[in-house]
Each structure stands twice: as structure tokens, then as C-alpha cells.
Amino acid sequence: MTMLEIIRKKREGRALSGEEIAWFVRALCEGRIPDYQVSALLMAIFLRGMDGEETAALTLEMAKSGDMAELNAVPGLKVDKHSTGGVGDLTTLVALPLAAACGAKVAKMSGRALGHTGGTLDKLWSIPGFRTDLSQGEFIAQLGEIGCALIGQSAAFAPADRILYALRDVSATVESLPLIVSSILSKKIAAGADAIVLDVKTGSGALMKEFEDSVALAEEMVKIGKRAGRRMLAFVTDMDEPLGASIGNALEIREAVAILRGEEEGRAAELCLRIAAAMLALALEISEGEALLRVRAALRDGGGLAKLREWVAAQGGNPAALDDFSLLPGAAVCHEVKSLKSGFITKIDAQALGLAAGALGAARATKEAAIDYGVGMVLLRQRGDEVRAGEALAVIHAQSERAALRCEGEILAAIAIGGSRPEPRPLIFARFA
């Protein structure tokens, strides 16, 4: 068996056997396959796809490629949550502490930014001192002590996915259903959670642009997760426009804190509450209605914000940065973008804004690139809002006037203004369990 044979077989559209997939994952982790051959197979999978048996085999082999967390020492059902990625998607930053504040045990493994979508690790790394390289012992101990722990991918957990994840980002193979399924679920299975809530995005800013593709992804992940013995729940949610007003790592930390303070009540806050309630319902085996009541109470009484501070401190971060935003990374320039005409905002292109934020330095173009945690943008208007010419649409946070001016044109091109108010879009399109 050789890598060339496997690449050729998949290029021709034939299904790979379990033995071939197992061989590939072992060789990948042992460093016996050059990046260019791995990328060739990723492209073949992207173009030819994988059937359910192939995807399940790849998922389980990737999960078994490293350590498998044993969380039995922590009583109760452990729950994880994952988003397929979007723009301004700060859900984890809010939903995790809210669910934990209500008694859920939240054990999460997260990744870095992928393509134009923001990564949870990058957002958390913008908090001074925050670390995600927890040992398995630290991860389990923290989960038992405060009810939540988040770990980044490392050489110990799902190393095969860590390698593939980085190469997908730079080989134009991000938007592949079997690769997304195996990437997400291999980490979840390796992290040891008993139950998983999935937020599958759909729209311009999502990995899956078309609703039918997002539904297929949600259904496939629920099916394969159940096959692995996990309790599963998936939502298909809107990502045709940015979820939150902020796009950029430290800026999204600031918005998450505002939501937990009860200062923001828009679409981002609503989805955070629904995701937190779904996590709590699976963890405590209660109805989602009852869970939502408890989550809303934790938001009102400050329990969610208190848990966020506790979580940040437990993982080495400075919780003072959640109250004093000057302690977070910042930008040298704040530049207002003003509307060129009057009317109603009919569309905000999430992908275009994600790419614009990336060009400022908020995301990486290559797997080795550094991220500027302080740059990004804050939208001041939403789809459906009426605006007048000269009114501010957004504020750009950049490190130079030149970068801000370049970004200004990209923002103006991404925001469409028409003569009539558009029909509202649903936030949650579908639910699968």
C-alpha cells in the first residue's frame, strides 16, 4: 500500500477501505507523507467526496490517532459544543460559561481560525496569559473544580486532525463535508464528551454556503456521532450576515462580555442563549424549555459573567481584562466608515467582511502566519436598519491609516443599501437530534 495508490484511487472516485484509511492516518502522524501528497488527497476528497462508511472510518481513526480523554472521574454527563465556523461568531465565549454556571460539565476542544472564519482559540489567546495547552490531568481537574475546561488541539489529542486542519486552510479544501465531519467529531470524540451540541452555519459567511449542504452536514454529523455512542443535537443557523457586531479577536471578547453583562440583546445574544440551553438540557437531561429558563436566570444574576472570570483565571488568563478592555490587545487607528447613500441595509456579506478583517491581520493566510489580536471591525448597523448618507456604518480597528482606508472600501462593497426594508431572516433554520 502506498500513498500514491490511495491518492489515485480517490481521484478516480472509488471508496477507500478502512485499512487504507487507517494506514493513511498512521503514516500521516508518523511524518511519512509529505505535505504535497496529503494536500493532493485532500483535494481528491474535496472533489470526489466520501461515503458514510469512509467518513466514519476517517473520523474514528483520527480520534484514535492520539490520546483519548477519560472523563469518568468527573460525575455526570459531559457536554461539548462546536460551531462549523462563521464571522463574528462568539457563541462559545458566552454559551460555555452560561451552561457551566447552571451546572453543566462542559469539556471542550477547540481549533484556530480556518479560512475567513474566526477561531475560538485565537479569540481566547487575545486575553493576556490565557493558555489552552492543558495536560489531560489539568483538563480533568479543572472540569471537576469549576465545571468547564477548554483545550486546544495538541500533539496528544487528535494529532491527525491538527495536521489536516492546518493544510486544509491553505489548500482550498476547507468546504468539504467529509473533512468537516471528521475534523469536528474526531476532536469531540477524543475530548471525551458524552453529548455534543453542533451549530452548523449556512450562508455567505459559512463554510457551507447553501442551506441543503448545511442540512446534509448536520444530519451526517448527528448520525456519525450517534454511531460513536454520543448524544447529539445539531442546529442549522444563519451566517449570511455576521452573527455579532464585532469581527476580530479581542473585539469579540469585548462583545461577549457585553452580552454576559446583559448589555446586548441582538441575534448573537439570542443564539448564545439557545446553544447554552441545548448544552444544559443534554448535560442535565432536562427539557430545552426548562434549560432556557435557567440560562436566562444566569444571565440576569451575573452567574455567567462570574463563571467566565473564573474560567479565564483557571486557565492562566487575566480576568481583569474582562472589566478593563485596555488590557486587551488594541489597534493604533480607529476609523469610521460612513454610508455613501440613504436607504435600508438589504445585505451584509459576511464572507467579504471576514476576508476584510483577515486582510487587516485578524486571521492567517498561511498556517505559520501570526495574528494581530487587536485589529478588526465593529458594525454599527444591522441588516434591515435604515441609514442616511453620512451616517457611520462601522468602525475599523487597524494598525495604520493605509490599512483602514483599504478596508473601508471592502466594507462599503459588502454592505448593500436599497430602497425598501428586507424581510427578516430566521436565526435558526432547523434542528436535528
C-alpha positions, -999 to +999 in steps of 0.1 A: +000+000+000+014+034-010+002+070-007+002+073-045-022+044-048-045+059-023-045+093-040-051+077-074-080+056-060-098+085-045-090+107-075-109+081-096-139+084-073-135+049-056-142+044-019-112+039+003-112+008+026-110+010+064-075-005+061-064+022+037-077+050+058-061+035+089-028+033+071-030+069+059-037+082+094-009+063+109+016+074+082+004+109+085+011+111+122+044+094+118+055+121+094+060+096+065+038+116+040+050+149+026+026+178+027+021+179-011+008+143-011-015+150+018-028+181+001-033+160-031-055+135-012-074+164+005-082+178-029-093+144-042-116+140-013-129+176-018-137+168-055-148+132-052-163+131-017-165+102+008-194+079+016-208+074+051-185+044+059-154+062+047-163+093+067-170+073+099-137+054+095-117+085+089-134+102+120-127+073+143-091+068+131-084+105+136-099+104+171-077+073+179-046+089+165-036+103+199-048+103+235-084+096+243-096+116+273-112+096+301-136+119+320-152+092+341-136+107+372-159+138+368-195+128+377-224+135+354-227+138+316-200+159+300-211+181+271-192+198+243-203+224+217-190+232+183-196+257+155-187+250+119-173+285+118-186+319+109-179+356+110-184+374+143-193+340+159-185+344+196-210+318+208-185+297+228-173+327+248-209+332+261-226+298+259-198+278+277-198+299+309-236+302+309-241+264+307-214+258+333-229+284+356-261+264+355-245+231+365-234+216+331-200+200+329-185+215+297-154+198+282-144+215+250-117+211+225-113+240+200-092+249+170-077+280+154-091+302+127-099+284+095-102+304+062-122+336+067-139+322+098-127+332+133-112+306+156-122+302+193-086+297+203-074+329+186-101+349+204-092+334+238-055+339+232-062+377+229-067+376+267-033+381+283-020+349+298-048+326+286-034+291+279-051+262+261-022+237+263-036+220+294-024+185+302-051+158+304-047+159+342-052+196+343-081+194+319-099+168+340-091+186+373-104+219+361-136+203+347-143+188+381-135+220+400-153+248+380-174+228+356-157+239+324-124+235+306-113+242+271-082+227+255-065+234+222-055+208+198-021+194+207+002+166+197-016+145+223-052+149+212-063+140+176-029+148+161-041+137+127-067+164+126-043+190+138-021+183+107-050+181+083-068+211+098-038+234+090-033+220+055-070+224+046-067+261+054-040+266+028-050+241+001-086+254-007-102+223+008-120+237+038-155+234+024-156+196+022-184+177+040-165+145+050-134+166+060-155+189+081-174+160+097-142+141+105-124+171+118-151+182+142-162+148+155-127+134+159-118+162+183-151+158+202-147+120+205-110+124+216-120+150+242-143+125+259-176+144+259-208+123+263-230+148+245-223+172+217-243+203+205-234+214+169-240+248+154-240+243+117-238+276+099-254+284+065-250+314+042-223+336+027-200+336+058-203+299+065-182+270+052-214+256+037-230+284+016-261+265+006-289+255+030-291+220+016-254+214+022-257+227+058-286+203+064-266+174+050-237+183+072-258+185+103-276+152+096-243+134+088-226+146+120-256+136+141-256+102+125-218+095+129-218+110+164-245+086+175-226+057+159-198+066+182-221+065+212-226+102+218-258+121+224-262+145+196-281+177+188-275+200+158-289+234+148-286+249+113-282+287+119-279+318+098-245+330+087-255+351+057-246+381+078-221+383+107-236+369+139-222+396+162-214+432+156-176+426+162-153+409+138-118+404+153-104+385+182-101+410+211-132+429+198-152+397+201-141+392+236-154+426+244-188+419+228-191+386+246-186+404+279-212+429+269-237+401+263-230+385+296-235+418+313-269+420+297-260+450+276-266+433+242-298+416+232-294+410+194-290+379+173-257+369+188-271+370+224-302+351+213-282+323+197-258+321+227-288+315+250-303+288+227-269+270+224-263+272+261-298+259+269-292+230+245-260+221+262-276+223+296-306+202+285-283+173+273-260+176+303-288+175+330-313+155+309-340+182+312-362+199+286-347+227+265-375+249+277-365+244+314-329+248+304-335+281+287-352+295+318-322+286+339-298+300+314-317+333+312-316+335+350-278+330+350-275+359+325-297+382+347-280+374+380-245+377+366-237+340+371-225+336+335-201+365+337-188+353+371-181+319+355-163+335+326-140+352+350-134+320+369-128+301+337-103+327+324-084+327+357-083+289+359-065+288+325-039+314+333-057+345+318-060+378+334-097+382+344-092+419+349-091+423+311-128+414+311-135+446+330-107+468+318-106+464+280-074+485+278-056+453+290-067+435+258-047+440+225-057+471+206-052+489+174-034+522+166-062+535+144-100+536+148-116+547+115-153+553+109-169+541+077-198+563+066-226+554+043-225+569+009-263+569+004-296+567+023-319+537+024-322+504+041-294+479+046-306+449+025-275+427+028-243+424+048-219+400+031-204+380+060-177+363+040-165+396+025-162+412+059-144+381+073-119+384+045-115+421+051-108+415+087-083+389+077-065+414+055-062+437+085-044+408+103-072+393+123-068+359+105-039+340+090-032+335+053-008+306+059-006+281+087+026+297+100+013+333+099+009+353+131-024+370+140-029+406+152-054+401+180-063+438+182-075+445+147-109+440+131-141+460+128-173+467+147-206+471+128-228+499+139-258+489+118-276+456+110-295+442+081-329+459+079-317+492+096-325+525+079-294+547+073-288+582+060-259+593+038-230+603+060-241+581+090-215+557+104-219+521+093-188+506+111-156+514+129-124+498+116-096+489+141-063+489+122-026+494+128-023+521+100-044+546+082-035+529+049-048+496+061-080+513+074-087+531+041-082+498+021-106+481+045-131+509+042-137+502+005-142+465+013-168+472+039-187+496+017-188+470-010-200+443+014-230+464+027-258+467+002-283+496+006-317+496-011-350+515-012-370+491+010-366+472+042-358+435+036-378+406+051-361+393+083-341+361+081-346+333+107-318+328+131-323+291+135-335+272+104-336+236+115-328+213+144-317+176+143-313+151+171 
